[in-house]
Amino acid sequence: MNKQKNPVNPVYPVQKEGPVPPPSSAPVVAQPISRSAVYFAGFVALGLAMAIIGPTLPILAENTGSQISQIGILFTVRSLGGLIGAPLTGRLYDRRPGHKILALVLLAMALMLALLPLGNHLWQLALVVFFLGIVEIGLDIGGNTLLMWLHGERVSPYMNALHFFFGVGAFFAPIILAQMLLLNEGPAGVRWTYWLIALLMLPVAAWVWRTASPESPEKANGNQNARPVPRLILFFLIALFFLYVGAEVSFGGWIYSYALQQGLATAVSAAYLTSLFWGALMVGRLISVPLARWVPPRGMLAGALVGCLFSSALLLSRPDSMPVLYAGTAAMGLFMAVIFPTLLSFAERRMTISGRVTSWFFIGATLGAMSLPWLAGQVLDRVSPLAFLGLVAAILVAEMVVFLLLVLISWTRPEKR
């Protein structure tokens, strides 16, 4: 007896025989939308975890008797964990029920966060952060991959929403820290911050565990009609993730120091400048949710990259102007917000997305986060602040060139509408 497939989302077979409901049928649409909320909650947790370490570094350094320059090794160790975890977790999602893996990853992340503030030696912190990097990349890969399996070619607005919720978590992490420090000063406040964030992950893990996992397109279609992975397109996509994440982390991480060295800001106003960038990034992702319903990924990426280049040119045109610095920083955040989630949507329309494929994207992103911000710091410190802006502009130009090449070679694989 043949079973009919749902034409809206072929990943989910219709359970009852009979006429296939039309694309506008509420029960068919409601199931994927309700399941998307699971990933949104998971990405709020991911944003909290990834944003909390930076503001707590001074107290963590004090606890371990380390200098700030020494404890900065935690960022490198975290990235190494991500590099190792990406291929491992990517394959797990291809072979096991995705939500079970995702729930276990959330539990492991809660455990690492609970242990992190208890370390009295730098090597103990580094070990915990290494494993934290592994499980963070597991949550990142899982959320993105499963969402693409859930929505297929209609994933664009959901993908932008997913990364907006990551920004929500990252936005609230320092606020939670501030409130805990008001109640308990020093190390006690930091411990309670980590423990509270860890506790918040437990109900999310339980929710994910009890929700049915989507199937990969290959399994749902019996490995038929699966789009192969074109290696050249995959290579250019990995390069784009490398360049984009490198540019984002470089700009967001060093704009504070740039403003101070240029004499354009005090320590307080430079901190607000950094908050402006990440706040604009969050707002940009919120705006992109409805926009992605009408603009195909290729058009979104082209517009975002042009906007980033314009923002960079604006900053370089008046490097001595504080108003221009604030305007350019806000514009950079708004336009950069679209790129990462839209790259994933762009990829989904040109190949079959598996956990292994997604892991390659995140390997490129992690390598960009490790190398290009380091280079930006060297340029800022050893050359000049203006050279730092020039480096960011050069990365963005390279990104535009790679994107244009990608569009040319993928022309024979047009976007689905």
NUKOL-385321 format. One record per residue (C-alpha): residue in one letter; y, z, x. Coordinates in nm, 3 decimals, decimal comma. Layout:
N
REC  r        v        w        u
REC  a        Y        Z        X
...
This chain:
417
REC  r        v        w        u
REC  m    0,000    0,000    0,000
REC  n    0,335   -0,103    0,152
REC  k    0,624    0,138    0,164
REC  q    0,972    0,010    0,121
REC  k    1,246    0,099    0,366
REC  n    1,593    0,220    0,288
REC  p    1,832   -0,073    0,357
REC  v    2,122    0,161    0,432
REC  n    1,947    0,349    0,708
REC  p    1,602    0,214    0,801
REC  v    1,523    0,528    0,999
REC  y    1,441    0,713    0,677
REC  p    1,168    0,564    0,454
REC  v    1,199    0,594    0,080
REC  q    0,951    0,859   -0,032
REC  k    0,873    0,720   -0,378
REC  e    0,750    0,377   -0,477
REC  g    0,972    0,174   -0,698
REC  p    1,303   -0,009   -0,672
REC  v    1,501    0,050   -0,358
REC  p    1,830    0,222   -0,444
REC  p    2,149    0,026   -0,375
REC  p    2,354    0,097   -0,061
REC  s    2,598    0,310   -0,259
REC  s    2,325    0,540   -0,393
REC  a    2,440    0,902   -0,349
REC  p    2,102    1,059   -0,260
REC  v    2,049    0,811    0,026
REC  v    2,393    0,869    0,177
REC  a    2,399    1,244    0,124
REC  q    2,099    1,314    0,344
REC  p    2,241    1,170    0,669
REC  i    2,585    1,322    0,603
REC  s    2,443    1,670    0,549
REC  r    2,232    1,640    0,864
REC  s    2,538    1,537    1,065
REC  a    2,681    1,886    1,010
REC  v    2,399    2,024    1,226
REC  y    2,520    1,823    1,523
REC  f    2,883    1,909    1,454
REC  a    2,797    2,280    1,469
REC  g    2,601    2,224    1,789
REC  f    2,896    2,052    1,951
REC  v    3,131    2,335    1,859
REC  a    2,887    2,557    2,052
REC  l    2,884    2,309    2,341
REC  g    3,264    2,305    2,355
REC  l    3,274    2,686    2,363
REC  a    3,020    2,699    2,647
REC  m    3,178    2,431    2,861
REC  a    3,536    2,557    2,825
REC  i    3,484    2,930    2,880
REC  i    3,392    2,937    3,249
REC  g    3,725    2,804    3,381
REC  p    3,952    3,076    3,234
REC  t    3,710    3,352    3,342
REC  l    3,680    3,243    3,708
REC  p    3,930    3,499    3,847
REC  i    3,738    3,795    3,697
REC  l    3,400    3,644    3,789
REC  a    3,528    3,607    4,146
REC  e    3,640    3,968    4,145
REC  n    3,300    4,084    4,019
REC  t    3,120    3,904    4,298
REC  g    3,371    3,975    4,576
REC  s    3,439    3,601    4,611
REC  q    3,753    3,401    4,673
REC  i    3,869    3,148    4,414
REC  s    3,799    2,871    4,665
REC  q    3,441    2,997    4,698
REC  i    3,365    3,041    4,330
REC  g    3,479    2,685    4,266
REC  i    3,127    2,592    4,382
REC  l    3,016    2,676    4,027
REC  f    3,157    2,343    3,904
REC  t    2,949    2,150    4,158
REC  v    2,635    2,350    4,080
REC  r    2,687    2,293    3,709
REC  s    2,715    1,916    3,764
REC  l    2,400    1,917    3,978
REC  g    2,217    2,088    3,693
REC  g    2,341    1,815    3,463
REC  l    2,220    1,540    3,696
REC  i    1,873    1,692    3,709
REC  g    1,862    1,779    3,340
REC  a    1,976    1,439    3,206
REC  p    1,660    1,235    3,276
REC  l    1,430    1,527    3,194
REC  t    1,579    1,607    2,854
REC  g    1,635    1,240    2,771
REC  r    1,261    1,175    2,791
REC  l    1,183    1,485    2,586
REC  y    1,387    1,358    2,291
REC  d    1,189    1,033    2,300
REC  r    0,853    1,214    2,289
REC  r    0,902    1,527    2,076
REC  p    1,078    1,615    1,747
REC  g    1,444    1,609    1,841
REC  h    1,559    1,912    1,642
REC  k    1,295    2,137    1,797
REC  i    1,419    2,041    2,145
REC  l    1,780    2,084    2,034
REC  a    1,714    2,433    1,896
REC  l    1,536    2,544    2,214
REC  v    1,825    2,408    2,420
REC  l    2,071    2,614    2,214
REC  l    1,862    2,928    2,261
REC  a    1,843    2,867    2,636
REC  m    2,219    2,813    2,649
REC  a    2,277    3,143    2,466
REC  l    2,053    3,319    2,716
REC  m    2,235    3,171    3,017
REC  l    2,575    3,267    2,875
REC  a    2,456    3,622    2,808
REC  l    2,333    3,656    3,168
REC  l    2,628    3,489    3,339
REC  p    2,884    3,777    3,337
REC  l    2,618    4,021    3,463
REC  g    2,592    3,860    3,807
REC  n    2,717    4,074    4,095
REC  h    2,666    3,811    4,364
REC  l    2,787    3,453    4,387
REC  w    2,433    3,317    4,432
REC  q    2,330    3,484    4,106
REC  l    2,616    3,317    3,920
REC  a    2,534    2,984    4,083
REC  l    2,171    3,006    3,975
REC  v    2,262    3,085    3,614
REC  v    2,527    2,812    3,603
REC  f    2,279    2,560    3,747
REC  f    2,041    2,621    3,456
REC  l    2,337    2,627    3,218
REC  g    2,423    2,276    3,339
REC  i    2,069    2,161    3,259
REC  v    2,073    2,290    2,902
REC  e    2,432    2,177    2,837
REC  i    2,343    1,819    2,924
REC  g    2,035    1,856    2,704
REC  l    2,253    1,949    2,407
REC  d    2,501    1,672    2,487
REC  i    2,235    1,402    2,514
REC  g    2,046    1,531    2,211
REC  g    2,346    1,550    1,980
REC  n    2,468    1,201    2,068
REC  t    2,125    1,037    2,062
REC  l    2,005    1,195    1,736
REC  l    2,334    1,113    1,563
REC  m    2,294    0,748    1,662
REC  w    1,935    0,750    1,533
REC  l    2,057    0,904    1,209
REC  h    2,339    0,661    1,130
REC  g    2,249    0,347    1,324
REC  e    2,518    0,081    1,331
REC  r    2,742    0,293    1,104
REC  v    2,766    0,574    1,356
REC  s    3,124    0,513    1,479
REC  p    3,318    0,756    1,253
REC  y    3,046    1,020    1,283
REC  m    3,046    0,986    1,662
REC  n    3,420    1,037    1,678
REC  a    3,384    1,338    1,449
REC  l    3,111    1,480    1,672
REC  h    3,338    1,475    1,976
REC  f    3,625    1,614    1,773
REC  f    3,413    1,921    1,702
REC  f    3,344    1,953    2,074
REC  g    3,722    1,972    2,115
REC  v    3,739    2,241    1,848
REC  g    3,497    2,456    2,046
REC  a    3,684    2,395    2,372
REC  f    4,014    2,482    2,199
REC  f    3,891    2,815    2,063
REC  a    3,708    2,933    2,378
REC  p    4,023    3,064    2,556
REC  i    4,148    3,210    2,227
REC  i    3,828    3,415    2,193
REC  l    3,871    3,528    2,554
REC  a    4,230    3,635    2,489
REC  q    4,130    3,840    2,188
REC  m    3,843    4,009    2,373
REC  l    4,074    4,095    2,663
REC  l    4,314    4,258    2,419
REC  l    4,030    4,485    2,306
REC  n    3,869    4,537    2,649
REC  e    4,060    4,463    2,967
REC  g    3,900    4,313    3,277
REC  p    3,524    4,255    3,324
REC  a    3,429    4,429    2,998
REC  g    3,639    4,181    2,799
REC  v    3,482    3,888    2,981
REC  r    3,130    4,018    2,917
REC  w    3,198    4,059    2,546
REC  t    3,345    3,707    2,534
REC  y    3,029    3,553    2,676
REC  w    2,806    3,767    2,457
REC  l    3,000    3,679    2,141
REC  i    2,975    3,306    2,217
REC  a    2,602    3,348    2,287
REC  l    2,554    3,525    1,952
REC  l    2,737    3,247    1,769
REC  m    2,477    3,000    1,895
REC  l    2,181    3,181    1,741
REC  p    2,240    3,086    1,375
REC  v    2,311    2,728    1,483
REC  a    1,977    2,718    1,666
REC  a    1,798    2,852    1,355
REC  w    1,972    2,592    1,136
REC  v    1,873    2,307    1,368
REC  w    1,511    2,429    1,388
REC  r    1,471    2,426    1,010
REC  t    1,620    2,075    0,966
REC  a    1,399    1,768    0,983
REC  s    1,450    1,546    1,288
REC  p    1,546    1,178    1,260
REC  e    1,307    0,925    1,408
REC  s    1,400    0,689    1,686
REC  p    1,455    0,327    1,571
REC  e    1,149    0,218    1,772
REC  k    0,918    0,462    1,591
REC  a    1,072    0,396    1,249
REC  n    1,023    0,020    1,284
REC  g    0,685    0,043    1,455
REC  n    0,843   -0,093    1,775
REC  q    0,932   -0,411    1,585
REC  n    1,281   -0,565    1,582
REC  a    1,390   -0,316    1,850
REC  r    1,674   -0,448    2,056
REC  p    1,575   -0,453    2,425
REC  v    1,786   -0,280    2,686
REC  p    1,978   -0,552    2,875
REC  r    2,007   -0,418    3,229
REC  l    2,339   -0,582    3,315
REC  i    2,507   -0,445    3,002
REC  l    2,353   -0,103    3,072
REC  f    2,493   -0,113    3,427
REC  f    2,846   -0,190    3,308
REC  l    2,827    0,081    3,042
REC  i    2,720    0,337    3,303
REC  a    3,014    0,224    3,520
REC  l    3,253    0,272    3,226
REC  f    3,127    0,624    3,163
REC  f    3,166    0,698    3,536
REC  l    3,527    0,573    3,544
REC  y    3,633    0,722    3,211
REC  v    3,504    1,075    3,270
REC  g    3,638    1,065    3,625
REC  a    3,983    0,970    3,495
REC  e    3,980    1,227    3,214
REC  v    3,868    1,520    3,430
REC  s    4,101    1,417    3,714
REC  f    4,406    1,397    3,491
REC  g    4,326    1,704    3,282
REC  g    4,226    1,909    3,585
REC  w    4,514    1,825    3,818
REC  i    4,816    1,759    3,594
REC  y    4,895    2,131    3,620
REC  s    4,916    2,115    4,000
REC  y    5,104    1,784    3,986
REC  a    5,377    1,932    3,766
REC  l    5,414    2,233    3,999
REC  q    5,428    2,024    4,318
REC  q    5,682    1,787    4,167
REC  g    5,899    2,086    4,075
REC  l    5,895    1,983    3,709
REC  a    5,741    2,298    3,567
REC  t    5,682    2,667    3,617
REC  a    5,333    2,814    3,608
REC  v    5,373    2,889    3,236
REC  s    5,512    2,548    3,135
REC  a    5,252    2,370    3,349
REC  a    4,981    2,561    3,160
REC  y    5,134    2,443    2,832
REC  l    5,133    2,089    2,973
REC  t    4,759    2,114    3,034
REC  s    4,708    2,249    2,682
REC  l    4,912    1,957    2,550
REC  f    4,673    1,709    2,711
REC  w    4,356    1,869    2,571
REC  g    4,520    1,931    2,233
REC  a    4,623    1,565    2,214
REC  l    4,267    1,469    2,304
REC  m    4,137    1,673    2,011
REC  v    4,396    1,529    1,770
REC  g    4,317    1,176    1,891
REC  r    3,951    1,221    1,808
REC  l    4,038    1,348    1,462
REC  i    4,261    1,046    1,398
REC  s    3,989    0,813    1,523
REC  v    3,737    0,930    1,260
REC  p    3,885    0,729    0,969
REC  l    4,006    0,456    1,206
REC  a    3,651    0,390    1,326
REC  r    3,549    0,293    0,972
REC  w    3,773   -0,014    0,986
REC  v    3,803   -0,110    1,354
REC  p    3,490   -0,222    1,544
REC  p    3,410   -0,041    1,871
REC  r    3,521   -0,334    2,087
REC  g    3,866   -0,332    1,929
REC  m    3,891    0,048    1,952
REC  l    3,808    0,042    2,321
REC  a    4,053   -0,238    2,397
REC  g    4,336   -0,058    2,218
REC  a    4,255    0,276    2,381
REC  l    4,245    0,130    2,733
REC  v    4,574   -0,056    2,681
REC  g    4,726    0,271    2,555
REC  c    4,599    0,460    2,862
REC  l    4,748    0,197    3,094
REC  f    5,079    0,218    2,907
REC  s    5,077    0,598    2,939
REC  s    5,007    0,573    3,311
REC  a    5,288    0,320    3,358
REC  l    5,525    0,548    3,167
REC  l    5,444    0,842    3,395
REC  l    5,488    0,631    3,709
REC  s    5,819    0,484    3,586
REC  r    5,997    0,823    3,574
REC  p    5,806    1,071    3,792
REC  d    6,108    1,303    3,809
REC  s    6,154    1,340    3,432
REC  m    6,005    1,638    3,250
REC  p    6,038    1,477    2,901
REC  v    5,860    1,165    3,026
REC  l    5,588    1,384    3,181
REC  y    5,525    1,557    2,848
REC  a    5,536    1,230    2,651
REC  g    5,307    1,050    2,895
REC  t    5,062    1,339    2,905
REC  a    5,041    1,358    2,525
REC  a    4,994    0,981    2,499
REC  m    4,725    0,986    2,766
REC  g    4,532    1,250    2,573
REC  l    4,561    1,063    2,244
REC  f    4,437    0,732    2,384
REC  m    4,166    0,879    2,608
REC  a    4,022    1,063    2,307
REC  v    3,873    0,746    2,163
REC  i    3,692    0,613    2,467
REC  f    3,383    0,830    2,521
REC  p    3,248    0,836    2,163
REC  t    3,339    0,470    2,110
REC  l    3,148    0,367    2,423
REC  l    2,837    0,522    2,267
REC  s    2,899    0,334    1,941
REC  f    2,956    0,013    2,138
REC  a    2,624    0,062    2,316
REC  e    2,436    0,132    1,992
REC  r    2,533   -0,210    1,860
REC  r    2,390   -0,391    2,160
REC  m    2,065   -0,217    2,246
REC  t    1,806    0,023    2,112
REC  i    1,927    0,372    2,201
REC  s    1,664    0,612    2,329
REC  g    1,696    0,951    2,492
REC  r    1,627    0,782    2,827
REC  v    1,908    0,530    2,778
REC  t    2,154    0,800    2,672
REC  s    2,058    1,005    2,977
REC  w    2,168    0,716    3,201
REC  f    2,510    0,721    3,035
REC  f    2,543    1,092    3,107
REC  i    2,426    1,052    3,465
REC  g    2,714    0,809    3,515
REC  a    2,955    1,046    3,343
REC  t    2,839    1,342    3,553
REC  l    2,875    1,146    3,878
REC  g    3,229    1,052    3,772
REC  a    3,313    1,416    3,696
REC  m    3,179    1,522    4,038
REC  s    3,339    1,260    4,261
REC  l    3,667    1,125    4,122
REC  p    3,836    1,463    4,050
REC  w    3,748    1,570    4,406
REC  l    3,911    1,251    4,535
REC  a    4,215    1,311    4,313
REC  g    4,254    1,661    4,456
REC  q    4,241    1,527    4,811
REC  v    4,504    1,266    4,733
REC  l    4,729    1,521    4,560
REC  d    4,702    1,768    4,847
REC  r    4,699    1,537    5,151
REC  v    4,907    1,236    5,040
REC  s    5,157    1,308    4,762
REC  p    5,179    1,400    4,392
REC  l    5,293    1,047    4,311
REC  a    4,983    0,908    4,484
REC  f    4,776    1,119    4,244
REC  l    4,928    0,935    3,947
REC  g    4,868    0,608    4,131
REC  l    4,500    0,694    4,174
REC  v    4,461    0,771    3,803
REC  a    4,629    0,438    3,723
REC  a    4,394    0,258    3,963
REC  i    4,089    0,416    3,796
REC  l    4,218    0,303    3,456
REC  v    4,280   -0,052    3,582
REC  a    3,925   -0,062    3,719
REC  e    3,800    0,061    3,382
REC  m    3,983   -0,219    3,202
REC  v    3,839   -0,479    3,441
REC  v    3,484   -0,348    3,389
REC  f    3,536   -0,345    3,012
REC  l    3,653   -0,708    3,010
REC  l    3,351   -0,808    3,216
REC  l    3,128   -0,620    2,974
REC  v    3,280   -0,803    2,677
REC  l    3,221   -1,137    2,848
REC  i    2,856   -1,074    2,933
REC  s    2,781   -0,923    2,592
REC  w    2,945   -1,208    2,401
REC  t    2,603   -1,343    2,304
REC  r    2,519   -1,005    2,146
REC  p    2,799   -0,980    1,887
REC  e    2,887   -0,655    1,715
REC  k    2,733   -0,589    1,376
REC  r    2,979   -0,553    1,094
